[in-house]
Amino acid sequence: MTCLTTSRLAARHLGLLLVAVFPAIVVAAQPPTLAIGMAAPDFSLPGVDGKTYTLADFADAEILAIIFTCDHCPTAQAYEERIKQLAVDYQDKGVAVVAISPNDAEAVRLDELGYTDLGDSLDAMKIRARDHKFNFPYLYDGQTQATSRAYGPVATPHVFLFDRDRKLRFCGRIDDHENPALTKTHDTRDALDAMLAGKPVPTPTTRTFGCSIKWSDKRQSAADAVAKWDQETADLKTIDAAGLGELVANKTDRLRVINIWATHCGPCVTEFPELVTIHRMYRNRDFELVTISADAPENRDAALKFLNKQHASTTNYIFDQDDPYALADALGVEWQGALPFTLVVKPGGKIVYSTMGPIDPLELRRAIVDELSRYYFKMAWE
């Protein structure tokens, strides 16, 4: 989808008229995209630095680059370093780079978070900006989405470039490929260079590619997904020492998380919902979550009842011996026996993460996604 040019305004108005006359045809909440030549709508948005920003805060800039992006989207993550480099390369040329997250965090389905360790809340944005050392204001519009509706981004990332008079001169993509190794055209940079030289932008609008904007009307879809998963039932199979050794050897093509728990273990019970959430996030990738109950075999019914209460449609086992030392020996890994105990095992058996005691959910998600990849492709350093 491209940004609107002035010649397309009549079509846009016709569309609005049709919606007014035939409201039943409305199937999406996507607002119209700001047209080339139109003025930048004002805004008042919180940033990850605790400040509130308005259009006036960037009044000194010759050019204002507003980029709609977010935490969770694989394409958006692939462009983070390029956005940072834009800020560096053009900061002495009078260009201000500002990023806005348009997404309602509650409208993002858990299985849409399969390429990330973070959601799209303001708190999550603060973590991303800190950890990835963002050198530009990162603003949150997920609460009302009023600014995003005024600008009309269609995907993350989506660039809007405004001149000194804050009239839109370019609207579209950063470049032509999310894999930087395959990029051939640099649309945003070409537009900036033309604007700085006082020349017309050679291609004022381009298509964008990335994740759709998570407008608030998608909250129901996210809630429906949870309700559907909550209908799934748990299964609990018995496993012996040899089977445990095979789990850790992981002769599959999937990243495997193994969690040892028990119904009598308070921290195990407390952290278990986080494990279910992680399963729902990454279940559509090359990923498997395996739980192993350290309950005595005669307590199998209680363990299964707990798993069903948690809607744990994960791969679940209970050890066939009432002997924690035999369980630890069978795993064949460094573990002192305290519960819970969690491992992340790559295909082939290499352990890339382990923790004894309660998990740090962010740390575990990060270990998972760093192995699975945050992108739809492999970066050069992966």
C-alpha positions as CSV (number, residue, x, y, z in Angstrom):
1,M,0.0,0.0,0.0
2,T,1.3,3.5,-0.8
3,C,0.8,6.9,0.8
4,L,-1.9,9.1,-0.7
5,T,-0.9,11.7,-3.4
6,T,-3.1,14.7,-3.9
7,S,-4.5,13.2,-7.0
8,R,-5.9,10.4,-5.0
9,L,-7.8,12.5,-2.5
10,A,-11.0,12.3,-4.5
11,A,-10.9,8.5,-4.3
12,R,-10.3,8.8,-0.5
13,H,-13.3,11.1,-0.1
14,L,-15.4,8.8,-2.2
15,G,-14.4,5.9,0.1
16,L,-15.4,7.9,3.2
17,L,-18.8,8.7,1.5
18,L,-19.3,5.0,0.8
19,V,-18.6,4.2,4.4
20,A,-21.1,6.8,5.6
21,V,-23.8,5.5,3.3
22,F,-23.0,1.8,3.6
23,P,-21.4,1.3,7.1
24,A,-21.8,-2.4,6.9
25,I,-19.0,-2.6,4.3
26,V,-16.5,-1.5,6.9
27,V,-14.2,-4.5,7.6
28,A,-11.1,-2.8,9.0
29,A,-10.1,0.2,11.1
30,Q,-7.2,1.3,8.9
31,P,-7.4,5.1,8.6
32,P,-6.4,6.9,5.4
33,T,-2.7,7.7,5.1
34,L,-1.6,11.3,5.2
35,A,-1.3,12.7,1.6
36,I,1.8,14.2,0.2
37,G,1.8,18.0,0.7
38,M,-0.4,17.9,3.8
39,A,0.8,19.4,7.1
40,A,2.1,17.3,10.0
41,P,-0.6,16.7,12.6
42,D,0.3,17.8,16.0
43,F,0.7,15.3,18.9
44,S,1.4,15.0,22.5
45,L,3.0,11.6,23.3
46,P,5.0,10.1,26.2
47,G,8.6,9.0,25.4
48,V,10.6,6.2,26.9
49,D,12.7,8.9,28.6
50,G,9.8,10.0,30.7
51,K,9.2,13.2,28.7
52,T,6.2,14.2,26.8
53,Y,6.8,15.3,23.2
54,T,4.9,17.6,20.8
55,L,5.5,18.7,17.3
56,A,6.9,22.0,18.7
57,D,9.8,20.1,20.4
58,F,11.3,19.6,16.9
59,A,10.7,23.1,15.6
60,D,14.4,23.7,15.1
61,A,14.8,20.8,12.7
62,E,15.0,21.5,9.0
63,I,13.5,18.2,8.3
64,L,11.4,16.0,10.6
65,A,11.5,12.3,10.1
66,I,8.7,10.5,11.9
67,I,9.0,6.7,11.7
68,F,6.2,4.5,12.9
69,T,7.7,1.3,14.3
70,C,7.4,-1.1,17.3
71,D,9.1,-3.7,19.5
72,H,7.6,-7.0,18.4
73,C,7.6,-6.9,14.6
74,P,10.5,-8.9,12.9
75,T,10.7,-6.3,10.1
76,A,10.7,-3.4,12.5
77,Q,13.5,-5.1,14.5
78,A,15.5,-5.7,11.3
79,Y,15.4,-1.9,10.7
80,E,16.4,-0.7,14.2
81,E,20.1,-0.4,13.4
82,R,19.3,1.4,10.2
83,I,17.1,3.9,12.0
84,K,19.9,4.5,14.5
85,Q,22.3,5.1,11.7
86,L,20.0,7.6,10.0
87,A,19.9,9.6,13.2
88,V,23.7,9.6,13.3
89,D,24.3,10.4,9.6
90,Y,21.8,13.3,9.4
91,Q,21.9,14.8,12.9
92,D,24.4,17.5,11.8
93,K,22.3,18.2,8.7
94,G,19.3,19.5,10.6
95,V,17.3,16.3,10.5
96,A,15.4,15.2,13.6
97,V,14.5,11.5,13.7
98,V,11.5,10.5,15.9
99,A,10.0,7.0,16.3
100,I,6.4,6.4,17.3
101,S,4.9,3.0,18.3
102,P,1.3,3.0,17.1
103,N,0.3,-0.4,18.5
104,D,-2.2,-1.1,21.2
105,A,-0.2,-3.7,23.2
106,E,-3.5,-5.5,24.2
107,A,-4.3,-6.0,20.5
108,V,-1.2,-8.1,19.8
109,R,-1.9,-11.8,19.9
110,L,0.7,-13.9,21.8
111,D,1.5,-15.9,18.7
112,E,2.4,-12.6,17.0
113,L,5.2,-12.3,19.5
114,G,7.1,-15.3,18.2
115,Y,10.1,-13.2,16.9
116,T,10.6,-11.0,20.0
117,D,11.3,-11.0,23.7
118,L,9.2,-7.9,24.3
119,G,5.7,-6.7,23.6
120,D,4.5,-3.3,22.6
121,S,3.7,-1.6,25.9
122,L,5.5,1.6,27.0
123,D,7.4,-0.4,29.7
124,A,8.6,-2.8,27.1
125,M,9.6,0.1,24.8
126,K,11.7,1.5,27.6
127,I,13.6,-1.8,27.8
128,R,14.1,-2.0,24.1
129,A,15.4,1.6,23.8
130,R,17.8,1.0,26.8
131,D,19.1,-2.3,25.7
132,H,19.5,-1.3,22.0
133,K,20.8,2.2,22.8
134,F,18.2,4.1,20.8
135,N,19.6,7.5,19.9
136,F,16.2,9.1,19.0
137,P,13.0,9.8,20.8
138,Y,10.8,6.7,21.0
139,L,7.2,7.7,21.6
140,Y,4.1,5.6,22.7
141,D,0.8,6.1,21.0
142,G,-0.8,2.8,22.0
143,Q,-3.1,4.2,24.6
144,T,-5.4,6.4,22.3
145,Q,-3.7,5.8,18.8
146,A,-5.0,9.3,18.0
147,T,-1.7,10.4,16.4
148,S,-1.4,7.2,14.4
149,R,-4.9,7.6,13.1
150,A,-4.0,11.1,12.0
151,Y,-0.9,10.0,10.1
152,G,-2.3,6.6,8.9
153,P,0.7,4.3,8.8
154,V,-0.1,0.9,7.3
155,A,2.9,-1.2,8.6
156,T,5.9,-1.0,10.8
157,P,8.2,0.6,9.9
158,H,6.6,3.4,7.9
159,V,8.4,6.7,7.3
160,F,7.0,10.2,7.0
161,L,9.4,13.1,6.0
162,F,8.3,16.7,6.6
163,D,10.1,19.8,5.3
164,R,10.8,23.0,7.2
165,D,7.2,24.1,6.8
166,R,6.2,20.6,8.1
167,K,4.6,19.6,4.8
168,L,4.8,15.9,3.9
169,R,7.4,15.4,1.1
170,F,8.0,11.6,1.4
171,C,6.0,8.7,2.7
172,G,7.0,5.0,2.6
173,R,9.8,2.6,3.2
174,I,13.3,3.0,4.6
175,D,14.8,0.9,1.7
176,D,13.8,-1.9,-0.5
177,H,14.8,-5.0,1.5
178,E,14.6,-5.8,5.2
179,N,17.8,-7.9,4.8
180,P,20.5,-5.2,4.7
181,A,22.7,-7.4,2.6
182,L,20.2,-7.4,-0.2
183,T,19.3,-3.7,-0.2
184,K,19.5,-1.9,-3.6
185,T,17.7,1.3,-3.2
186,H,17.7,3.6,-0.2
187,D,14.4,5.5,-0.5
188,T,14.4,7.4,2.8
189,R,18.1,8.5,2.4
190,D,17.4,9.5,-1.3
191,A,14.5,11.6,-0.2
192,L,16.4,13.2,2.6
193,D,19.3,14.1,0.3
194,A,16.9,15.6,-2.2
195,M,15.1,17.7,0.4
196,L,18.4,18.9,1.9
197,A,19.5,20.0,-1.6
198,G,16.3,21.8,-2.2
199,K,15.2,19.4,-4.9
200,P,12.0,17.5,-5.4
201,V,11.9,14.1,-3.9
202,P,12.4,11.7,-6.8
203,T,9.9,9.1,-5.5
204,P,7.6,10.8,-3.0
205,T,5.7,7.6,-2.1
206,T,6.6,3.9,-2.0
207,R,5.0,0.8,-0.7
208,T,5.8,-0.4,2.8
209,F,6.4,-3.9,4.1
210,G,6.1,-5.1,7.7
211,C,3.6,-6.0,10.4
212,S,0.2,-4.5,10.3
213,I,-0.7,-1.8,12.8
214,K,-2.4,-3.3,15.9
215,W,-5.4,-1.0,16.1
216,S,-7.5,-1.3,19.3
217,D,-10.3,-3.1,17.4
218,K,-7.9,-6.1,17.2
219,R,-8.1,-6.6,21.0
220,Q,-11.0,-9.1,20.5
221,S,-8.9,-11.2,18.2
222,A,-6.2,-11.4,20.8
223,A,-8.7,-12.3,23.5
224,D,-10.3,-14.9,21.3
225,A,-6.9,-16.5,20.7
226,V,-6.4,-16.8,24.5
227,A,-9.9,-18.2,25.0
228,K,-9.2,-20.8,22.3
229,W,-5.9,-21.9,23.8
230,D,-7.6,-22.1,27.2
231,Q,-9.8,-24.9,25.8
232,E,-6.8,-27.0,25.1
233,T,-6.2,-29.9,27.5
234,A,-3.0,-31.3,29.0
235,D,-1.5,-34.7,28.6
236,L,1.0,-36.2,31.1
237,K,3.2,-39.2,30.0
238,T,5.5,-41.2,32.1
239,I,9.2,-41.0,31.3
240,D,12.2,-43.1,32.5
241,A,15.9,-42.2,32.9
242,A,16.7,-43.1,29.3
243,G,13.9,-40.9,28.0
244,L,15.2,-38.0,30.0
245,G,18.7,-38.4,28.5
246,E,17.1,-38.4,25.0
247,L,15.3,-35.1,25.8
248,V,18.5,-33.4,26.7
249,A,20.3,-34.8,23.7
250,N,17.6,-33.2,21.6
251,K,18.0,-35.0,18.3
252,T,15.4,-32.8,16.7
253,D,15.4,-29.7,14.6
254,R,13.7,-27.7,17.3
255,L,14.9,-25.5,20.1
256,R,13.8,-27.2,23.3
257,V,13.0,-25.6,26.7
258,I,13.0,-28.2,29.5
259,N,11.4,-27.2,32.8
260,I,11.6,-29.4,35.9
261,W,8.8,-28.7,38.4
262,A,6.5,-30.1,41.1
263,T,3.1,-29.4,42.5
264,H,4.7,-29.0,46.0
265,C,7.2,-26.4,44.8
266,G,5.8,-22.9,45.4
267,P,8.1,-21.1,42.9
268,C,7.3,-23.8,40.3
269,V,3.6,-23.1,40.6
270,T,4.1,-19.3,40.6
271,E,6.2,-19.2,37.4
272,F,4.2,-21.8,35.4
273,P,1.8,-19.3,33.8
274,E,4.9,-17.5,32.3
275,L,6.0,-20.8,30.8
276,V,2.5,-21.3,29.2
277,T,2.8,-17.8,27.8
278,I,6.2,-18.5,26.4
279,H,4.8,-21.7,24.8
280,R,2.0,-19.7,23.2
281,M,4.4,-17.1,21.9
282,Y,6.9,-19.4,20.1
283,R,4.7,-22.5,19.4
284,N,4.5,-21.8,15.7
285,R,8.3,-21.7,15.3
286,D,10.9,-24.5,15.6
287,F,10.3,-24.6,19.3
288,E,9.2,-27.0,21.9
289,L,8.5,-26.6,25.6
290,V,8.8,-29.7,27.7
291,T,7.8,-29.9,31.3
292,I,8.9,-32.7,33.6
293,S,7.1,-33.2,36.9
294,A,9.3,-34.3,39.8
295,D,6.2,-35.4,41.7
296,A,6.0,-39.0,43.0
297,P,4.4,-41.3,40.4
298,E,1.5,-41.8,42.7
299,N,0.8,-38.1,42.6
300,R,0.3,-38.2,38.8
301,D,-3.4,-37.2,39.0
302,A,-2.6,-34.1,41.0
303,A,0.1,-33.1,38.6
304,L,-2.2,-33.6,35.6
305,K,-4.9,-31.6,37.3
306,F,-2.5,-28.7,37.8
307,L,-1.4,-28.9,34.2
308,N,-5.0,-28.7,33.0
309,K,-5.7,-25.8,35.3
310,Q,-2.8,-24.0,33.6
311,H,-4.0,-25.0,30.1
312,A,-0.6,-26.5,29.5
313,S,-0.9,-28.1,26.1
314,T,2.9,-28.4,26.2
315,T,4.8,-31.7,26.1
316,N,4.5,-33.0,29.6
317,Y,6.2,-35.9,31.4
318,I,6.3,-37.2,35.0
319,F,9.4,-39.1,36.1
320,D,8.8,-42.8,36.8
321,Q,10.7,-42.8,40.0
322,D,10.1,-41.1,43.3
323,D,13.8,-40.2,43.5
324,P,15.1,-36.7,42.8
325,Y,18.7,-37.9,42.7
326,A,17.9,-40.4,40.0
327,L,16.1,-37.7,38.1
328,A,19.2,-35.4,38.3
329,D,21.5,-38.2,37.3
330,A,19.3,-39.1,34.3
331,L,19.4,-35.5,33.0
332,G,23.2,-35.7,32.9
333,V,23.6,-31.9,33.4
334,E,25.0,-29.8,36.1
335,W,22.1,-29.4,38.6
336,Q,22.1,-29.5,42.4
337,G,18.5,-30.6,42.6
338,A,16.7,-27.5,43.6
339,L,13.3,-26.7,41.9
340,P,12.4,-25.3,39.5
341,F,15.1,-26.0,37.0
342,T,15.0,-24.8,33.4
343,L,17.2,-25.5,30.4
344,V,17.3,-24.3,26.8
345,V,18.8,-26.9,24.6
346,K,19.7,-26.4,20.9
347,P,19.2,-29.2,18.3
348,G,22.1,-31.6,18.9
349,G,22.1,-31.1,22.7
350,K,24.1,-27.9,23.3
351,I,22.7,-26.2,26.4
352,V,22.6,-22.4,25.8
353,Y,20.8,-21.4,29.0
354,S,20.1,-22.9,32.4
355,T,18.8,-21.6,35.7
356,M,18.1,-23.2,39.0
357,G,15.3,-21.4,40.8
358,P,12.6,-19.1,39.4
359,I,13.1,-18.0,35.8
360,D,13.5,-14.4,34.8
361,P,10.8,-14.4,32.0
362,L,12.5,-11.7,30.0
363,E,15.9,-13.4,30.2
364,L,14.4,-16.7,29.1
365,R,12.5,-15.2,26.2
366,R,15.6,-13.4,25.1
367,A,17.6,-16.7,25.2
368,I,14.9,-18.3,23.1
369,V,14.5,-15.6,20.5
370,D,18.3,-15.1,20.2
371,E,18.5,-18.7,19.1
372,L,15.4,-18.8,16.9
373,S,16.2,-15.3,15.3
374,R,14.3,-12.1,15.6
375,Y,14.0,-11.7,11.8
376,Y,12.5,-13.5,8.9
377,F,16.0,-14.1,7.6
378,K,19.5,-14.6,9.0
379,M,21.5,-11.5,9.8
380,A,25.2,-11.7,8.8
381,W,26.2,-12.0,12.5
382,E,23.8,-14.8,13.4
